[in-house]
Amino acid sequence: MLKEFKEFAMRGNVLDMAVGVIIGGAFGKIVSSMVSDLLMPPLGLVLGKVDFSSLFIDLSGTHPASLAAAKQAGAPTINYGVFLQAMFDFLIVAVVIFLLIKQVNRLTAKPAAALTTKECSRCCSVIPMKATKCAHCTSDVKAA
């Protein structure tokens, strides 16, 4: 069983996937930092000096002054500001992955194969492109 696991783990696609997961995790941290440290502060300033990470709804009725105070008091809260930041994180990651995959697909796109067959105009059978007579209905066809 140990030998089979070693063979499984050492296959190229498993190692590639592991590297992808590790790089994806690091990329996620970079995007989270970009959103919370670079994008949200200017957006909050434009929207009236709003700090998104401190936006919350208090469910306890104690009305704490800040999210940190509510957490310290153990008050139940709905942290919609943190949720908005997570949404921005997701959108940015999704757009970057979309653009990356689009570029990879563009670079690895195979050219269209040359046509080797055509359709007989009389019987709609598939015939070779160079044929001058249909093998199925014996009608004359135009050479390509």
C-alpha positions as CSV (number, residue, x, y, z in Angstrom):
1,M,0.0,0.0,0.0
2,L,2.9,2.4,0.8
3,K,4.4,1.7,-2.6
4,E,1.1,2.4,-4.4
5,F,0.8,5.7,-2.5
6,K,4.3,6.7,-3.4
7,E,3.6,6.0,-7.1
8,F,0.4,8.0,-6.9
9,A,2.1,10.9,-5.1
10,M,5.0,11.0,-7.5
11,R,2.9,11.2,-10.6
12,G,3.4,14.5,-12.5
13,N,-0.2,15.6,-12.4
14,V,-0.4,15.2,-8.6
15,L,2.8,17.3,-8.1
16,D,1.5,19.9,-10.5
17,M,-1.7,20.2,-8.6
18,A,0.1,20.5,-5.3
19,V,2.3,23.3,-6.7
20,G,-0.9,25.0,-8.1
21,V,-2.6,24.8,-4.7
22,I,0.4,26.3,-2.9
23,I,0.8,29.1,-5.4
24,G,-3.0,29.7,-5.4
25,G,-2.9,30.1,-1.6
26,A,-0.1,32.6,-1.8
27,F,-1.9,34.5,-4.6
28,G,-5.0,34.6,-2.5
29,K,-3.1,36.3,0.4
30,I,-1.7,38.8,-2.1
31,V,-5.1,39.6,-3.4
32,S,-6.6,39.9,0.1
33,S,-3.9,42.3,1.1
34,M,-4.4,44.3,-2.1
35,V,-8.1,44.6,-1.5
36,S,-8.0,45.4,2.2
37,D,-4.8,47.6,2.2
38,L,-4.9,49.3,-1.3
39,L,-8.4,49.3,-2.7
40,M,-10.8,49.5,0.2
41,P,-9.2,52.6,1.9
42,P,-9.6,54.9,-1.1
43,L,-13.0,53.5,-1.9
44,G,-14.0,54.1,1.7
45,L,-12.6,57.7,1.5
46,V,-14.6,58.4,-1.7
47,L,-17.8,57.0,0.0
48,G,-17.5,59.3,3.0
49,K,-14.6,58.0,5.1
50,V,-16.1,54.6,5.6
51,D,-13.9,51.8,7.0
52,F,-15.4,48.7,5.5
53,S,-13.7,46.3,7.9
54,S,-15.6,47.9,10.8
55,L,-19.1,47.9,9.3
56,F,-21.4,45.6,11.4
57,I,-24.9,45.2,12.7
58,D,-25.1,44.6,16.4
59,L,-27.6,41.9,17.3
60,S,-27.3,42.1,21.1
61,G,-28.8,45.5,21.6
62,T,-25.8,46.8,23.5
63,H,-24.6,49.1,20.7
64,P,-20.8,48.7,21.1
65,A,-18.7,51.5,19.6
66,S,-16.7,49.3,17.3
67,L,-16.5,45.8,15.9
68,A,-13.5,45.1,18.1
69,A,-15.5,46.2,21.2
70,A,-18.4,44.0,20.1
71,K,-16.1,41.0,19.7
72,Q,-14.4,41.7,23.0
73,A,-17.8,41.8,24.7
74,G,-18.9,38.6,22.9
75,A,-21.8,40.4,21.3
76,P,-23.3,38.7,18.2
77,T,-22.8,40.7,15.1
78,I,-23.3,40.6,11.4
79,N,-20.0,41.7,9.9
80,Y,-21.2,42.9,6.5
81,G,-18.1,45.1,5.9
82,V,-15.8,42.0,6.2
83,F,-18.2,40.2,3.8
84,L,-17.9,43.1,1.3
85,Q,-14.1,42.8,1.4
86,A,-14.4,39.1,0.8
87,M,-16.6,39.7,-2.2
88,F,-14.1,42.2,-3.7
89,D,-11.3,39.5,-3.0
90,F,-13.4,36.9,-4.9
91,L,-14.2,39.2,-7.8
92,I,-10.5,40.2,-8.3
93,V,-9.3,36.6,-8.1
94,A,-12.1,35.5,-10.6
95,V,-11.2,38.3,-13.1
96,V,-7.4,37.5,-12.9
97,I,-8.0,33.8,-13.3
98,F,-10.4,34.5,-16.2
99,L,-7.8,36.7,-17.9
100,L,-5.0,34.2,-17.3
101,I,-6.9,31.3,-18.7
102,K,-8.0,33.4,-21.7
103,Q,-4.3,34.1,-22.5
104,V,-3.2,30.5,-22.0
105,N,-6.0,29.3,-24.3
106,R,-5.0,31.9,-26.9
107,L,-1.4,30.9,-26.8
108,T,-2.1,27.2,-26.9
109,A,-4.9,27.4,-29.5
110,K,-4.3,24.9,-32.4
111,P,-4.8,26.2,-35.9
112,A,-7.9,25.0,-37.7
113,A,-7.2,21.8,-39.7
114,A,-7.5,22.1,-43.5
115,L,-10.8,20.7,-44.9
116,T,-10.4,17.3,-46.4
117,T,-14.0,16.5,-47.2
118,K,-17.0,18.3,-48.7
119,E,-20.7,17.5,-49.1
120,C,-22.3,16.4,-52.3
121,S,-24.8,19.1,-53.4
122,R,-27.2,16.4,-54.7
123,C,-27.3,13.6,-52.1
124,C,-25.6,15.4,-49.2
125,S,-23.0,12.6,-48.8
126,V,-19.5,13.4,-47.5
127,I,-16.9,13.0,-50.2
128,P,-13.2,13.8,-50.5
129,M,-12.4,17.4,-51.4
130,K,-10.6,16.5,-54.6
131,A,-13.5,14.3,-55.9
132,T,-15.2,15.3,-59.2
133,K,-17.9,12.6,-59.1
134,C,-19.9,11.6,-56.0
135,A,-19.3,7.9,-55.1
136,H,-22.8,7.6,-53.7
137,C,-25.0,9.1,-56.4
138,T,-22.5,9.4,-59.3
139,S,-23.4,13.0,-59.9
140,D,-20.7,15.4,-61.1
141,V,-19.4,17.7,-58.4
142,K,-17.2,20.8,-58.7
143,A,-13.5,20.2,-57.8
144,A,-12.2,22.3,-55.0
